[in-house]
Amino acid sequence: MTRDFRPAKPSPAGILHIAKAWGVIDETQIKDHEPVAKVPIPLIMVGDSVDDIEAGYEAGAATVLVRSEGKEELERDVRTDVVVSR
């Protein structure tokens, strides 16, 4: 996926597109680039921004935050499942 994909993060559309392409979910689980129901999907979203974490959370993926200075608040966000340093 590139930054040109629309709708962009924090929409979960990119993650759902990948999940569908990989056969993890099917078309019935997606409506208008949003999950039909927030059901956990067997994917992990790794990122370093609130947009990454929100997109993963909204898609139903597990979220992994890569720790970075100034984002300590996001480490305690309920949408963040795991925090790693590198």
PDB file of N, CA, C and O in Angstrom, chain B, residues numbered from 101:
ATOM      1  N   MET B 101       0.851  -1.168   0.000  1.00  0.00           N
ATOM      2  CA  MET B 101       0.000   0.000   0.000  1.00  0.00           C
ATOM      3  C   MET B 101       0.897   1.232   0.000  1.00  0.00           C
ATOM      4  O   MET B 101       1.984   1.240   0.578  1.00  0.00           O
ATOM      5  N   THR B 102       0.408   2.263  -0.662  1.00  0.00           N
ATOM      6  CA  THR B 102       1.149   3.525  -0.676  1.00  0.00           C
ATOM      7  C   THR B 102       0.275   4.621  -0.081  1.00  0.00           C
ATOM      8  O   THR B 102      -0.896   4.399   0.228  1.00  0.00           O
ATOM      9  N   ARG B 103       0.847   5.784   0.070  1.00  0.00           N
ATOM     10  CA  ARG B 103       0.097   6.932   0.598  1.00  0.00           C
ATOM     11  C   ARG B 103      -0.999   7.381  -0.369  1.00  0.00           C
ATOM     12  O   ARG B 103      -1.877   8.156   0.010  1.00  0.00           O
ATOM     13  N   ASP B 104      -0.955   6.907  -1.601  1.00  0.00           N
ATOM     14  CA  ASP B 104      -1.966   7.272  -2.594  1.00  0.00           C
ATOM     15  C   ASP B 104      -3.276   6.521  -2.396  1.00  0.00           C
ATOM     16  O   ASP B 104      -4.291   6.913  -2.971  1.00  0.00           O
ATOM     17  N   PHE B 105      -3.284   5.455  -1.600  1.00  0.00           N
ATOM     18  CA  PHE B 105      -4.506   4.681  -1.385  1.00  0.00           C
ATOM     19  C   PHE B 105      -5.551   5.558  -0.711  1.00  0.00           C
ATOM     20  O   PHE B 105      -5.239   6.286   0.231  1.00  0.00           O
ATOM     21  N   ARG B 106      -6.779   5.491  -1.185  1.00  0.00           N
ATOM     22  CA  ARG B 106      -7.872   6.291  -0.626  1.00  0.00           C
ATOM     23  C   ARG B 106      -9.036   5.405  -0.265  1.00  0.00           C
ATOM     24  O   ARG B 106      -9.307   4.451  -0.995  1.00  0.00           O
ATOM     25  N   PRO B 107      -9.740   5.663   0.818  1.00  0.00           N
ATOM     26  CA  PRO B 107      -9.463   6.724   1.771  1.00  0.00           C
ATOM     27  C   PRO B 107      -8.230   6.410   2.609  1.00  0.00           C
ATOM     28  O   PRO B 107      -7.942   5.253   2.915  1.00  0.00           O
ATOM     29  N   ALA B 108      -7.515   7.463   2.968  1.00  0.00           N
ATOM     30  CA  ALA B 108      -6.265   7.326   3.705  1.00  0.00           C
ATOM     31  C   ALA B 108      -6.501   7.045   5.189  1.00  0.00           C
ATOM     32  O   ALA B 108      -7.614   7.198   5.691  1.00  0.00           O
ATOM     33  N   LYS B 109      -5.440   6.632   5.882  1.00  0.00           N
ATOM     34  CA  LYS B 109      -5.524   6.473   7.330  1.00  0.00           C
ATOM     35  C   LYS B 109      -5.945   7.807   7.938  1.00  0.00           C
ATOM     36  O   LYS B 109      -5.519   8.854   7.449  1.00  0.00           O
ATOM     37  N   PRO B 110      -6.740   7.806   8.954  1.00  0.00           N
ATOM     38  CA  PRO B 110      -7.017   6.710   9.865  1.00  0.00           C
ATOM     39  C   PRO B 110      -8.155   5.784   9.438  1.00  0.00           C
ATOM     40  O   PRO B 110      -8.573   4.934  10.224  1.00  0.00           O
ATOM     41  N   SER B 111      -8.663   5.926   8.219  1.00  0.00           N
ATOM     42  CA  SER B 111      -9.666   4.979   7.743  1.00  0.00           C
ATOM     43  C   SER B 111      -9.062   3.575   7.757  1.00  0.00           C
ATOM     44  O   SER B 111      -7.889   3.409   7.424  1.00  0.00           O
ATOM     45  N   PRO B 112      -9.832   2.580   8.129  1.00  0.00           N
ATOM     46  CA  PRO B 112      -9.331   1.211   8.103  1.00  0.00           C
ATOM     47  C   PRO B 112      -9.332   0.591   6.700  1.00  0.00           C
ATOM     48  O   PRO B 112      -8.987  -0.580   6.544  1.00  0.00           O
ATOM     49  N   ALA B 113      -9.711   1.355   5.697  1.00  0.00           N
ATOM     50  CA  ALA B 113      -9.882   0.821   4.341  1.00  0.00           C
ATOM     51  C   ALA B 113      -8.643   0.108   3.801  1.00  0.00           C
ATOM     52  O   ALA B 113      -8.766  -0.956   3.193  1.00  0.00           O
ATOM     53  N   GLY B 114      -7.462   0.668   4.009  1.00  0.00           N
ATOM     54  CA  GLY B 114      -6.240   0.048   3.496  1.00  0.00           C
ATOM     55  C   GLY B 114      -5.982  -1.311   4.121  1.00  0.00           C
ATOM     56  O   GLY B 114      -5.623  -2.262   3.427  1.00  0.00           O
ATOM     57  N   ILE B 115      -6.162  -1.400   5.418  1.00  0.00           N
ATOM     58  CA  ILE B 115      -5.958  -2.669   6.118  1.00  0.00           C
ATOM     59  C   ILE B 115      -6.992  -3.685   5.657  1.00  0.00           C
ATOM     60  O   ILE B 115      -6.658  -4.846   5.421  1.00  0.00           O
ATOM     61  N   LEU B 116      -8.239  -3.258   5.527  1.00  0.00           N
ATOM     62  CA  LEU B 116      -9.297  -4.164   5.077  1.00  0.00           C
ATOM     63  C   LEU B 116      -9.059  -4.620   3.641  1.00  0.00           C
ATOM     64  O   LEU B 116      -9.351  -5.765   3.296  1.00  0.00           O
ATOM     65  N   HIS B 117      -8.530  -3.731   2.804  1.00  0.00           N
ATOM     66  CA  HIS B 117      -8.195  -4.078   1.419  1.00  0.00           C
ATOM     67  C   HIS B 117      -7.146  -5.197   1.401  1.00  0.00           C
ATOM     68  O   HIS B 117      -7.272  -6.170   0.657  1.00  0.00           O
ATOM     69  N   ILE B 118      -6.113  -5.040   2.230  1.00  0.00           N
ATOM     70  CA  ILE B 118      -5.068  -6.060   2.317  1.00  0.00           C
ATOM     71  C   ILE B 118      -5.648  -7.368   2.854  1.00  0.00           C
ATOM     72  O   ILE B 118      -5.361  -8.441   2.323  1.00  0.00           O
ATOM     73  N   ALA B 119      -6.461  -7.277   3.904  1.00  0.00           N
ATOM     74  CA  ALA B 119      -7.062  -8.483   4.493  1.00  0.00           C
ATOM     75  C   ALA B 119      -7.905  -9.230   3.466  1.00  0.00           C
ATOM     76  O   ALA B 119      -7.886 -10.460   3.417  1.00  0.00           O
ATOM     77  N   LYS B 120      -8.637  -8.494   2.655  1.00  0.00           N
ATOM     78  CA  LYS B 120      -9.456  -9.122   1.611  1.00  0.00           C
ATOM     79  C   LYS B 120      -8.559  -9.756   0.549  1.00  0.00           C
ATOM     80  O   LYS B 120      -8.801 -10.887   0.127  1.00  0.00           O
ATOM     81  N   ALA B 121      -7.526  -9.034   0.118  1.00  0.00           N
ATOM     82  CA  ALA B 121      -6.620  -9.549  -0.922  1.00  0.00           C
ATOM     83  C   ALA B 121      -5.905 -10.813  -0.452  1.00  0.00           C
ATOM     84  O   ALA B 121      -5.640 -11.706  -1.256  1.00  0.00           O
ATOM     85  N   TRP B 122      -5.595 -10.897   0.821  1.00  0.00           N
ATOM     86  CA  TRP B 122      -4.912 -12.068   1.382  1.00  0.00           C
ATOM     87  C   TRP B 122      -5.879 -13.184   1.745  1.00  0.00           C
ATOM     88  O   TRP B 122      -5.448 -14.252   2.178  1.00  0.00           O
ATOM     89  N   GLY B 123      -7.187 -12.958   1.576  1.00  0.00           N
ATOM     90  CA  GLY B 123      -8.178 -13.974   1.886  1.00  0.00           C
ATOM     91  C   GLY B 123      -8.473 -14.114   3.372  1.00  0.00           C
ATOM     92  O   GLY B 123      -9.039 -15.120   3.800  1.00  0.00           O
ATOM     93  N   VAL B 124      -8.097 -13.119   4.157  1.00  0.00           N
ATOM     94  CA  VAL B 124      -8.336 -13.141   5.605  1.00  0.00           C
ATOM     95  C   VAL B 124      -9.798 -12.824   5.917  1.00  0.00           C
ATOM     96  O   VAL B 124     -10.376 -13.367   6.859  1.00  0.00           O
ATOM     97  N   ILE B 125     -10.383 -11.942   5.115  1.00  0.00           N
ATOM     98  CA  ILE B 125     -11.799 -11.597   5.252  1.00  0.00           C
ATOM     99  C   ILE B 125     -12.425 -11.647   3.863  1.00  0.00           C
ATOM    100  O   ILE B 125     -11.720 -11.707   2.855  1.00  0.00           O
ATOM    101  N   ASP B 126     -13.753 -11.620   3.820  1.00  0.00           N
ATOM    102  CA  ASP B 126     -14.415 -11.595   2.519  1.00  0.00           C
ATOM    103  C   ASP B 126     -15.253 -10.324   2.385  1.00  0.00           C
ATOM    104  O   ASP B 126     -15.395  -9.546   3.328  1.00  0.00           O
ATOM    105  N   GLU B 127     -15.797 -10.143   1.198  1.00  0.00           N
ATOM    106  CA  GLU B 127     -16.548  -8.928   0.852  1.00  0.00           C
ATOM    107  C   GLU B 127     -17.712  -8.664   1.801  1.00  0.00           C
ATOM    108  O   GLU B 127     -18.069  -7.508   2.029  1.00  0.00           O
ATOM    109  N   THR B 128     -18.306  -9.713   2.355  1.00  0.00           N
ATOM    110  CA  THR B 128     -19.468  -9.515   3.229  1.00  0.00           C
ATOM    111  C   THR B 128     -19.091  -8.827   4.534  1.00  0.00           C
ATOM    112  O   THR B 128     -19.969  -8.332   5.241  1.00  0.00           O
ATOM    113  N   GLN B 129     -17.809  -8.786   4.866  1.00  0.00           N
ATOM    114  CA  GLN B 129     -17.367  -8.161   6.110  1.00  0.00           C
ATOM    115  C   GLN B 129     -17.031  -6.674   5.943  1.00  0.00           C
ATOM    116  O   GLN B 129     -16.695  -6.000   6.917  1.00  0.00           O
ATOM    117  N   ILE B 130     -17.125  -6.159   4.695  1.00  0.00           N
ATOM    118  CA  ILE B 130     -16.769  -4.772   4.416  1.00  0.00           C
ATOM    119  C   ILE B 130     -17.926  -4.071   3.713  1.00  0.00           C
ATOM    120  O   ILE B 130     -18.540  -4.627   2.802  1.00  0.00           O
ATOM    121  N   LYS B 131     -18.216  -2.851   4.142  1.00  0.00           N
ATOM    122  CA  LYS B 131     -19.217  -2.025   3.475  1.00  0.00           C
ATOM    123  C   LYS B 131     -18.691  -0.599   3.427  1.00  0.00           C
ATOM    124  O   LYS B 131     -18.392  -0.011   4.467  1.00  0.00           O
ATOM    125  N   ASP B 132     -18.576  -0.043   2.236  1.00  0.00           N
ATOM    126  CA  ASP B 132     -18.097   1.331   2.068  1.00  0.00           C
ATOM    127  C   ASP B 132     -16.771   1.583   2.786  1.00  0.00           C
ATOM    128  O   ASP B 132     -16.623   2.576   3.498  1.00  0.00           O
ATOM    129  N   HIS B 133     -15.826   0.695   2.597  1.00  0.00           N
ATOM    130  CA  HIS B 133     -14.476   0.800   3.166  1.00  0.00           C
ATOM    131  C   HIS B 133     -14.451   0.728   4.687  1.00  0.00           C
ATOM    132  O   HIS B 133     -13.431   1.064   5.289  1.00  0.00           O
ATOM    133  N   GLU B 134     -15.523   0.307   5.321  1.00  0.00           N
ATOM    134  CA  GLU B 134     -15.575   0.181   6.777  1.00  0.00           C
ATOM    135  C   GLU B 134     -16.004  -1.240   7.112  1.00  0.00           C
ATOM    136  O   GLU B 134     -16.750  -1.855   6.349  1.00  0.00           O
ATOM    137  N   PRO B 135     -15.545  -1.770   8.236  1.00  0.00           N
ATOM    138  CA  PRO B 135     -15.999  -3.113   8.621  1.00  0.00           C
ATOM    139  C   PRO B 135     -17.485  -3.095   8.939  1.00  0.00           C
ATOM    140  O   PRO B 135     -17.976  -2.146   9.550  1.00  0.00           O
ATOM    141  N   VAL B 136     -18.202  -4.128   8.531  1.00  0.00           N
ATOM    142  CA  VAL B 136     -19.635  -4.230   8.803  1.00  0.00           C
ATOM    143  C   VAL B 136     -19.863  -4.299  10.310  1.00  0.00           C
ATOM    144  O   VAL B 136     -20.758  -3.634  10.830  1.00  0.00           O
ATOM    145  N   ALA B 137     -19.085  -5.075  10.996  1.00  0.00           N
ATOM    146  CA  ALA B 137     -19.156  -5.170  12.453  1.00  0.00           C
ATOM    147  C   ALA B 137     -17.722  -5.283  12.944  1.00  0.00           C
ATOM    148  O   ALA B 137     -16.896  -5.948  12.318  1.00  0.00           O
ATOM    149  N   LYS B 138     -17.429  -4.640  14.053  1.00  0.00           N
ATOM    150  CA  LYS B 138     -16.059  -4.694  14.552  1.00  0.00           C
ATOM    151  C   LYS B 138     -15.783  -6.088  15.106  1.00  0.00           C
ATOM    152  O   LYS B 138     -16.093  -6.403  16.254  1.00  0.00           O
ATOM    153  N   VAL B 139     -15.195  -6.900  14.253  1.00  0.00           N
ATOM    154  CA  VAL B 139     -14.855  -8.278  14.590  1.00  0.00           C
ATOM    155  C   VAL B 139     -13.343  -8.389  14.463  1.00  0.00           C
ATOM    156  O   VAL B 139     -12.779  -7.930  13.469  1.00  0.00           O
ATOM    157  N   PRO B 140     -12.684  -8.977  15.428  1.00  0.00           N
ATOM    158  CA  PRO B 140     -11.227  -9.125  15.316  1.00  0.00           C
ATOM    159  C   PRO B 140     -10.837  -9.875  14.049  1.00  0.00           C
ATOM    160  O   PRO B 140     -11.454 -10.877  13.687  1.00  0.00           O
ATOM    161  N   ILE B 141      -9.807  -9.375  13.385  1.00  0.00           N
ATOM    162  CA  ILE B 141      -9.265 -10.063  12.211  1.00  0.00           C
ATOM    163  C   ILE B 141      -7.831 -10.481  12.536  1.00  0.00           C
ATOM    164  O   ILE B 141      -7.160  -9.812  13.322  1.00  0.00           O
ATOM    165  N   PRO B 142      -7.357 -11.570  11.946  1.00  0.00           N
ATOM    166  CA  PRO B 142      -6.025 -12.078  12.283  1.00  0.00           C
ATOM    167  C   PRO B 142      -4.903 -11.342  11.549  1.00  0.00           C
ATOM    168  O   PRO B 142      -4.155 -11.936  10.773  1.00  0.00           O
ATOM    169  N   LEU B 143      -4.803 -10.040  11.812  1.00  0.00           N
ATOM    170  CA  LEU B 143      -3.732  -9.211  11.261  1.00  0.00           C
ATOM    171  C   LEU B 143      -3.183  -8.332  12.369  1.00  0.00           C
ATOM    172  O   LEU B 143      -3.844  -8.105  13.382  1.00  0.00           O
ATOM    173  N   ILE B 144      -1.980  -7.845  12.170  1.00  0.00           N
ATOM    174  CA  ILE B 144      -1.356  -6.907  13.099  1.00  0.00           C
ATOM    175  C   ILE B 144      -1.008  -5.644  12.331  1.00  0.00           C
ATOM    176  O   ILE B 144      -0.412  -5.706  11.255  1.00  0.00           O
ATOM    177  N   MET B 145      -1.382  -4.495  12.887  1.00  0.00           N
ATOM    178  CA  MET B 145      -0.994  -3.201  12.325  1.00  0.00           C
ATOM    179  C   MET B 145       0.123  -2.652  13.192  1.00  0.00           C
ATOM    180  O   MET B 145      -0.062  -2.416  14.386  1.00  0.00           O
ATOM    181  N   VAL B 146       1.280  -2.450  12.587  1.00  0.00           N
ATOM    182  CA  VAL B 146       2.433  -1.897  13.289  1.00  0.00           C
ATOM    183  C   VAL B 146       2.646  -0.487  12.768  1.00  0.00           C
ATOM    184  O   VAL B 146       2.705  -0.266  11.559  1.00  0.00           O
ATOM    185  N   GLY B 147       2.760   0.468  13.685  1.00  0.00           N
ATOM    186  CA  GLY B 147       2.971   1.839  13.264  1.00  0.00           C
ATOM    187  C   GLY B 147       3.467   2.714  14.393  1.00  0.00           C
ATOM    188  O   GLY B 147       3.638   2.269  15.528  1.00  0.00           O
ATOM    189  N   ASP B 148       3.695   3.980  14.049  1.00  0.00           N
ATOM    190  CA  ASP B 148       4.233   4.908  15.040  1.00  0.00           C
ATOM    191  C   ASP B 148       3.383   6.163  15.210  1.00  0.00           C
ATOM    192  O   ASP B 148       3.839   7.153  15.783  1.00  0.00           O
ATOM    193  N   SER B 149       2.152   6.123  14.713  1.00  0.00           N
ATOM    194  CA  SER B 149       1.311   7.313  14.817  1.00  0.00           C
ATOM    195  C   SER B 149      -0.100   6.949  15.260  1.00  0.00           C
ATOM    196  O   SER B 149      -0.510   5.790  15.204  1.00  0.00           O
ATOM    197  N   VAL B 150      -0.823   7.959  15.696  1.00  0.00           N
ATOM    198  CA  VAL B 150      -2.212   7.747  16.100  1.00  0.00           C
ATOM    199  C   VAL B 150      -3.036   7.264  14.910  1.00  0.00           C
ATOM    200  O   VAL B 150      -3.955   6.464  15.088  1.00  0.00           O
ATOM    201  N   ASP B 151      -2.727   7.734  13.701  1.00  0.00           N
ATOM    202  CA  ASP B 151      -3.460   7.282  12.511  1.00  0.00           C
ATOM    203  C   ASP B 151      -3.252   5.784  12.274  1.00  0.00           C
ATOM    204  O   ASP B 151      -4.190   5.081  11.896  1.00  0.00           O
ATOM    205  N   ASP B 152      -2.035   5.295  12.492  1.00  0.00           N
ATOM    206  CA  ASP B 152      -1.749   3.868  12.330  1.00  0.00           C
ATOM    207  C   ASP B 152      -2.546   3.048  13.338  1.00  0.00           C
ATOM    208  O   ASP B 152      -3.179   2.052  12.986  1.00  0.00           O
ATOM    209  N   ILE B 153      -2.506   3.480  14.593  1.00  0.00           N
ATOM    210  CA  ILE B 153      -3.186   2.750  15.658  1.00  0.00           C
ATOM    211  C   ILE B 153      -4.695   2.798  15.459  1.00  0.00           C
ATOM    212  O   ILE B 153      -5.370   1.781  15.619  1.00  0.00           O
ATOM    213  N   GLU B 154      -5.231   3.958  15.114  1.00  0.00           N
ATOM    214  CA  GLU B 154      -6.677   4.073  14.902  1.00  0.00           C
ATOM    215  C   GLU B 154      -7.130   3.216  13.729  1.00  0.00           C
ATOM    216  O   GLU B 154      -8.156   2.541  13.819  1.00  0.00           O
ATOM    217  N   ALA B 155      -6.383   3.232  12.632  1.00  0.00           N
ATOM    218  CA  ALA B 155      -6.746   2.429  11.462  1.00  0.00           C
ATOM    219  C   ALA B 155      -6.761   0.940  11.809  1.00  0.00           C
ATOM    220  O   ALA B 155      -7.691   0.221  11.444  1.00  0.00           O
ATOM    221  N   GLY B 156      -5.738   0.489  12.505  1.00  0.00           N
ATOM    222  CA  GLY B 156      -5.680  -0.914  12.907  1.00  0.00           C
ATOM    223  C   GLY B 156      -6.818  -1.288  13.835  1.00  0.00           C
ATOM    224  O   GLY B 156      -7.466  -2.320  13.656  1.00  0.00           O
ATOM    225  N   TYR B 157      -7.054  -0.455  14.812  1.00  0.00           N
ATOM    226  CA  TYR B 157      -8.121  -0.705  15.782  1.00  0.00           C
ATOM    227  C   TYR B 157      -9.486  -0.769  15.089  1.00  0.00           C
ATOM    228  O   TYR B 157     -10.272  -1.682  15.343  1.00  0.00           O
ATOM    229  N   GLU B 158      -9.760   0.191  14.227  1.00  0.00           N
ATOM    230  CA  GLU B 158     -11.057   0.235  13.532  1.00  0.00           C
ATOM    231  C   GLU B 158     -11.238  -0.927  12.572  1.00  0.00           C
ATOM    232  O   GLU B 158     -12.366  -1.346  12.313  1.00  0.00           O
ATOM    233  N   ALA B 159     -10.133  -1.456  12.040  1.00  0.00           N
ATOM    234  CA  ALA B 159     -10.219  -2.618  11.149  1.00  0.00           C
ATOM    235  C   ALA B 159     -10.430  -3.909  11.925  1.00  0.00           C
ATOM    236  O   ALA B 159     -10.881  -4.909  11.366  1.00  0.00           O
ATOM    237  N   GLY B 160     -10.101  -3.887  13.219  1.00  0.00           N
ATOM    238  CA  GLY B 160     -10.211  -5.096  14.026  1.00  0.00           C
ATOM    239  C   GLY B 160      -8.895  -5.837  14.169  1.00  0.00           C
ATOM    240  O   GLY B 160      -8.859  -6.953  14.687  1.00  0.00           O
ATOM    241  N   ALA B 161      -7.803  -5.216  13.708  1.00  0.00           N
ATOM    242  CA  ALA B 161      -6.478  -5.828  13.807  1.00  0.00           C
ATOM    243  C   ALA B 161      -5.871  -5.551  15.178  1.00  0.00           C
ATOM    244  O   ALA B 161      -6.261  -4.600  15.856  1.00  0.00           O
ATOM    245  N   ALA B 162      -4.923  -6.379  15.579  1.00  0.00           N
ATOM    246  CA  ALA B 162      -4.134  -6.078  16.768  1.00  0.00           C
ATOM    247  C   ALA B 162      -3.228  -4.907  16.407  1.00  0.00           C
ATOM    248  O   ALA B 162      -2.776  -4.800  15.267  1.00  0.00           O
ATOM    249  N   THR B 163      -2.962  -4.032  17.369  1.00  0.00           N
ATOM    250  CA  THR B 163      -2.157  -2.848  17.083  1.00  0.00           C
ATOM    251  C   THR B 163      -0.865  -2.869  17.875  1.00  0.00           C
ATOM    252  O   THR B 163      -0.852  -3.164  19.070  1.00  0.00           O
ATOM    253  N   VAL B 164       0.225  -2.548  17.184  1.00  0.00           N
ATOM    254  CA  VAL B 164       1.542  -2.494  17.797  1.00  0.00           C
ATOM    255  C   VAL B 164       2.113  -1.102  17.538  1.00  0.00           C
ATOM    256  O   VAL B 164       2.312  -0.700  16.392  1.00  0.00           O
ATOM    257  N   LEU B 165       2.371  -0.379  18.618  1.00  0.00           N
ATOM    258  CA  LEU B 165       2.943   0.962  18.517  1.00  0.00           C
ATOM    259  C   LEU B 165       4.451   0.882  18.656  1.00  0.00           C
ATOM    260  O   LEU B 165       4.962   0.301  19.613  1.00  0.00           O
ATOM    261  N   VAL B 166       5.166   1.467  17.698  1.00  0.00           N
ATOM    262  CA  VAL B 166       6.610   1.594  17.799  1.00  0.00           C
ATOM    263  C   VAL B 166       6.857   2.875  18.587  1.00  0.00           C
ATOM    264  O   VAL B 166       6.545   3.972  18.122  1.00  0.00           O
ATOM    265  N   ARG B 167       7.417   2.726  19.779  1.00  0.00           N
ATOM    266  CA  ARG B 167       7.625   3.834  20.708  1.00  0.00           C
ATOM    267  C   ARG B 167       8.473   4.926  20.057  1.00  0.00           C
ATOM    268  O   ARG B 167       9.476   4.644  19.402  1.00  0.00           O
ATOM    269  N   SER B 168       8.047   6.183  20.250  1.00  0.00           N
ATOM    270  CA  SER B 168       8.841   7.315  19.784  1.00  0.00           C
ATOM    271  C   SER B 168       8.580   8.510  20.699  1.00  0.00           C
ATOM    272  O   SER B 168       7.517   8.627  21.309  1.00  0.00           O
ATOM    273  N   GLU B 169       9.551   9.370  20.776  1.00  0.00           N
ATOM    274  CA  GLU B 169       9.477  10.523  21.658  1.00  0.00           C
ATOM    275  C   GLU B 169       8.285  11.403  21.302  1.00  0.00           C
ATOM    276  O   GLU B 169       8.021  11.675  20.131  1.00  0.00           O
ATOM    277  N   GLY B 170       7.579  11.836  22.329  1.00  0.00           N
ATOM    278  CA  GLY B 170       6.421  12.701  22.124  1.00  0.00           C
ATOM    279  C   GLY B 170       5.115  11.945  21.932  1.00  0.00           C
ATOM    280  O   GLY B 170       4.059  12.564  21.798  1.00  0.00           O
ATOM    281  N   LYS B 171       5.168  10.620  21.918  1.00  0.00           N
ATOM    282  CA  LYS B 171       3.952   9.832  21.706  1.00  0.00           C
ATOM    283  C   LYS B 171       3.629   8.952  22.909  1.00  0.00           C
ATOM    284  O   LYS B 171       2.962   7.925  22.781  1.00  0.00           O
ATOM    285  N   GLU B 172       4.111   9.366  24.074  1.00  0.00           N
ATOM    286  CA  GLU B 172       3.911   8.577  25.286  1.00  0.00           C
ATOM    287  C   GLU B 172       2.431   8.392  25.608  1.00  0.00           C
ATOM    288  O   GLU B 172       2.032   7.349  26.126  1.00  0.00           O
ATOM    289  N   GLU B 173       1.633   9.384  25.308  1.00  0.00           N
ATOM    290  CA  GLU B 173       0.193   9.292  25.562  1.00  0.00           C
ATOM    291  C   GLU B 173      -0.429   8.146  24.770  1.00  0.00           C
ATOM    292  O   GLU B 173      -1.316   7.451  25.266  1.00  0.00           O
ATOM    293  N   LEU B 174       0.036   7.954  23.543  1.00  0.00           N
ATOM    294  CA  LEU B 174      -0.486   6.894  22.688  1.00  0.00           C
ATOM    295  C   LEU B 174      -0.136   5.505  23.236  1.00  0.00           C
ATOM    296  O   LEU B 174      -0.826   4.526  22.953  1.00  0.00           O
ATOM    297  N   GLU B 175       0.942   5.434  24.022  1.00  0.00           N
ATOM    298  CA  GLU B 175       1.326   4.158  24.630  1.00  0.00           C
ATOM    299  C   GLU B 175       0.258   3.664  25.604  1.00  0.00           C
ATOM    300  O   GLU B 175       0.119   2.460  25.821  1.00  0.00           O
ATOM    301  N   ARG B 176      -0.500   4.602  26.191  1.00  0.00           N
ATOM    302  CA  ARG B 176      -1.540   4.242  27.159  1.00  0.00           C
ATOM    303  C   ARG B 176      -2.948   4.262  26.554  1.00  0.00           C
ATOM    304  O   ARG B 176      -3.932   4.042  27.260  1.00  0.00           O
ATOM    305  N   ASP B 177      -3.039   4.521  25.275  1.00  0.00           N
ATOM    306  CA  ASP B 177      -4.336   4.575  24.583  1.00  0.00           C
ATOM    307  C   ASP B 177      -4.960   3.180  24.573  1.00  0.00           C
ATOM    308  O   ASP B 177      -4.266   2.189  24.345  1.00  0.00           O
ATOM    309  N   VAL B 178      -6.252   3.103  24.816  1.00  0.00           N
ATOM    310  CA  VAL B 178      -6.937   1.797  24.852  1.00  0.00           C
ATOM    311  C   VAL B 178      -6.891   1.076  23.504  1.00  0.00           C
ATOM    312  O   VAL B 178      -7.085  -0.138  23.450  1.00  0.00           O
ATOM    313  N   ARG B 179      -6.637   1.806  22.422  1.00  0.00           N
ATOM    314  CA  ARG B 179      -6.569   1.188  21.097  1.00  0.00           C
ATOM    315  C   ARG B 179      -5.215   0.549  20.818  1.00  0.00           C
ATOM    316  O   ARG B 179      -5.069  -0.184  19.840  1.00  0.00           O
ATOM    317  N   THR B 180      -4.222   0.817  21.663  1.00  0.00           N
ATOM    318  CA  THR B 180      -2.881   0.271  21.499  1.00  0.00           C
ATOM    319  C   THR B 180      -2.779  -1.042  22.268  1.00  0.00           C
ATOM    320  O   THR B 180      -2.939  -1.065  23.488  1.00  0.00           O
ATOM    321  N   ASP B 181      -2.513  -2.129  21.558  1.00  0.00           N
ATOM    322  CA  ASP B 181      -2.403  -3.436  22.195  1.00  0.00           C
ATOM    323  C   ASP B 181      -1.007  -3.708  22.757  1.00  0.00           C
ATOM    324  O   ASP B 181      -0.872  -4.226  23.866  1.00  0.00           O
ATOM    325  N   VAL B 182       0.019  -3.363  21.999  1.00  0.00           N
ATOM    326  CA  VAL B 182       1.407  -3.654  22.383  1.00  0.00           C
ATOM    327  C   VAL B 182       2.269  -2.453  22.022  1.00  0.00           C
ATOM    328  O   VAL B 182       2.041  -1.787  21.012  1.00  0.00           O
ATOM    329  N   VAL B 183       3.268  -2.186  22.867  1.00  0.00           N
ATOM    330  CA  VAL B 183       4.225  -1.122  22.596  1.00  0.00           C
ATOM    331  C   VAL B 183       5.620  -1.740  22.519  1.00  0.00           C
ATOM    332  O   VAL B 183       6.015  -2.492  23.410  1.00  0.00           O
ATOM    333  N   VAL B 184       6.363  -1.427  21.464  1.00  0.00           N
ATOM    334  CA  VAL B 184       7.726  -1.934  21.303  1.00  0.00           C
ATOM    335  C   VAL B 184       8.666  -0.748  21.099  1.00  0.00           C
ATOM    336  O   VAL B 184       8.261   0.320  20.639  1.00  0.00           O
ATOM    337  N   SER B 185       9.922  -0.963  21.450  1.00  0.00           N
ATOM    338  CA  SER B 185      10.915   0.104  21.283  1.00  0.00           C
ATOM    339  C   SER B 185      11.558   0.098  19.908  1.00  0.00           C
ATOM    340  O   SER B 185      11.995   1.136  19.410  1.00  0.00           O
ATOM    341  N   ARG B 186      11.611  -1.088  19.293  1.00  0.00           N
ATOM    342  CA  ARG B 186      12.206  -1.182  17.944  1.00  0.00           C
ATOM    343  C   ARG B 186      11.742  -2.448  17.271  1.00  0.00           C
ATOM    344  O   ARG B 186      12.125  -2.717  16.133  1.00  0.00           O
TER     345      ARG B 186
END
